[in-house]
Amino acid sequence: MSTNVITLMIGISTFLGAIGLAALIWGVKTGQFDDKTKFIDGARFDGEEELRDAIMMEEKKKAAKAKKEKNYMPAD
């Protein structure tokens, strides 16, 4: 490859990286990633049935983990 091509590729990639960094900084400063109502809305729009299902899934995971730990046998 020619030195000119490599220099051009490095220059373009640096330029694109700078644009991406500037966009990220702009997004953080303008609050694009802030979601202050995420948990409030999650609790507000969850029905009782969905919450019961979530609790049952957690209990099943705990039971499976306890069963797995109970039947654990170390390798010889």
C-alpha positions as CSV (number, residue, x, y, z in Angstrom):
1,M,0.0,0.0,0.0
2,S,1.1,3.5,-0.7
3,T,2.0,5.9,2.2
4,N,-0.6,8.3,0.8
5,V,-3.4,5.8,1.1
6,I,-2.5,4.9,4.6
7,T,-2.2,8.6,5.6
8,L,-5.6,9.2,4.0
9,M,-7.2,6.3,5.8
10,I,-5.8,7.4,9.2
11,G,-7.0,10.9,8.6
12,I,-10.5,9.9,7.6
13,S,-10.8,7.5,10.6
14,T,-9.6,10.2,13.0
15,F,-12.1,12.7,11.5
16,L,-15.0,10.2,11.8
17,G,-14.0,9.3,15.4
18,A,-13.9,13.0,16.3
19,I,-17.4,13.4,14.9
20,G,-18.6,10.4,16.9
21,L,-17.1,11.8,20.1
22,A,-18.6,15.2,19.5
23,A,-22.0,13.6,19.0
24,L,-21.7,11.6,22.2
25,I,-20.7,14.7,24.2
26,W,-23.5,16.7,22.7
27,G,-26.0,13.9,23.6
28,V,-24.8,13.7,27.2
29,K,-24.9,17.5,27.6
30,T,-28.4,17.8,26.2
31,G,-29.8,15.0,28.3
32,Q,-30.5,12.5,25.5
33,F,-29.6,9.6,27.8
34,D,-31.5,10.8,30.9
35,D,-34.6,8.8,31.6
36,K,-35.8,10.1,35.0
37,T,-39.2,8.5,34.7
38,K,-38.1,5.0,33.6
39,F,-38.8,3.3,36.9
40,I,-41.8,5.3,37.8
41,D,-43.5,4.5,34.4
42,G,-42.4,0.9,34.7
43,A,-44.2,0.5,38.0
44,R,-47.2,2.6,36.9
45,F,-47.9,0.6,33.8
46,D,-47.2,-2.9,35.2
47,G,-50.4,-4.7,36.0
48,E,-50.9,-7.1,38.9
49,E,-50.7,-10.1,36.6
50,E,-47.3,-9.1,35.2
51,L,-46.0,-8.5,38.7
52,R,-47.2,-11.9,39.8
53,D,-45.6,-13.5,36.8
54,A,-42.3,-11.8,37.6
55,I,-42.4,-13.0,41.2
56,M,-43.2,-16.5,40.1
57,M,-40.2,-16.4,37.7
58,E,-37.9,-15.2,40.5
59,E,-39.1,-18.0,42.8
60,K,-38.5,-20.6,40.0
61,K,-35.0,-19.3,39.5
62,K,-34.2,-19.5,43.2
63,A,-35.7,-23.0,43.4
64,A,-33.6,-24.2,40.4
65,K,-30.5,-22.6,41.9
66,A,-31.1,-24.2,45.3
67,K,-31.7,-27.6,43.7
68,K,-28.6,-27.3,41.6
69,E,-26.5,-26.4,44.6
70,K,-28.0,-29.2,46.6
71,N,-27.1,-31.8,44.0
72,Y,-23.7,-30.5,43.4
73,M,-20.9,-33.1,43.5
74,P,-17.3,-32.0,43.0
75,A,-15.3,-33.8,40.4
76,D,-13.0,-36.6,41.5
